[in-house]
């Protein structure tokens, strides 16, 4: 399996749920079109971006390059938390992830009817229990 196929496979199996290219692109600091080129094999990431991808998916760079077993971090880890010593340009914080998820939710609910919003609130309340 080559790099582009490993990326697609990781995205489709990411923490037991599918994640879209835009979310990954934003998390690693590239345009969605750039990330898409990684998955199609039309482009390859630079070293810094390769490390960000490995950190995002909790795999080793060696795995992305086809040289290693996939996981270098516990399977139980639920989100990427960068090391404190990394420069701020590389940090993806839990707040960043939460902000992106909230923005995505808001974009999806802004055109909902009052009945749909009421149903959504009930679903959220049921999940919180």
Rosetta blueprint (number, residue, H / E / L):
1 X L
2 X L
3 X H
4 X H
5 X H
6 X H
7 X H
8 X H
9 X H
10 X H
11 X H
12 X H
13 X H
14 X H
15 X H
16 X H
17 X L
18 X L
19 X L
20 X L
21 X H
22 X H
23 X H
24 X H
25 X H
26 X H
27 X H
28 X H
29 X L
30 X L
31 X L
32 X H
33 X H
34 X H
35 X H
36 X H
37 X H
38 X H
39 X H
40 X H
41 X L
42 X L
43 X L
44 X L
45 X L
46 X L
47 X H
48 X H
49 X H
50 X H
51 X H
52 X H
53 X H
54 X H
55 X H
56 X H
57 X H
58 X L
59 X E
60 X L
61 X H
62 X H
63 X H
64 X H
65 X L
66 X L
67 X L
68 X L
69 X L
70 X L
71 X E
72 X L
73 X L
74 X L
75 X L
76 X L
77 X L
78 X L
79 X L
80 X L
81 X L
82 X L
83 X L
84 X L
85 X L
86 X L
87 X L
88 X H
89 X H
90 X H
91 X L
92 X L
93 X L
94 X H
95 X H
96 X H
97 X H
98 X H
99 X H
100 X H
101 X H
102 X H
103 X H
104 X H
105 X H
106 X H
107 X H
108 X H
109 X H
110 X L
111 X L
112 X L
113 X L
114 X H
115 X H
116 X H
117 X H
118 X H
119 X H
120 X H
121 X H
122 X H
123 X H
124 X H
125 X H
126 X H
127 X H
128 X H
129 X L
